[in-house]
């Protein structure tokens, strides 16, 4: 099986802020897709600096497992205020999905097999003690959404299954973003 992965994303700074403290990375090769979403602590310039540093590390080290990416990122961004970070790595040949996360960037799915990862408590950049890697199977038609706490966790994802990933990401942001925080989401349709 070779998955055709459609990816969309949307983000915006907290109203009144010039810089967004939520940042994302999408790194695609022929056989692998890496998705990462970071939420810098707080908002504004310090949050933006932390999230941007985390995404620079992910982009430069996209060949690592998600767990190793988080471990390396924890050391690489120690000079910042820190981030919550979720990383997914999808093997496009066999549909295997690896997940690792620290902090409150949530992953939800409408999928054939359950995909319900739980992040570890903590903040990357402040010596995280434990990182757990989860393994899942994906199938054509699965919808997986990563989002920061600037998006309501009560969002019903089912209506977005009929949209392409970019349209779904824009609509999730438009209809479920909170006014008092930065907001970002990444949408993966298998």
Secondary structure, 3 states (H helix, E strand, C coil): CCCCCEEEEEEECCCCCCCCCEEEEEEECCCEEEEEEEEECCCCHHHHHHHHHHHHHHHHCCCCCHHHHHHHHHHHCCCCCCEEEEEEEEECCCCEEEEEEECCCEEEEECCCCCCCCCECCCECCCCCCCCEEEEECCCCCEEEEECCCECCCCCCHHHHHCCHHHHHHHHHHHHECCCCCEEEEEEEC
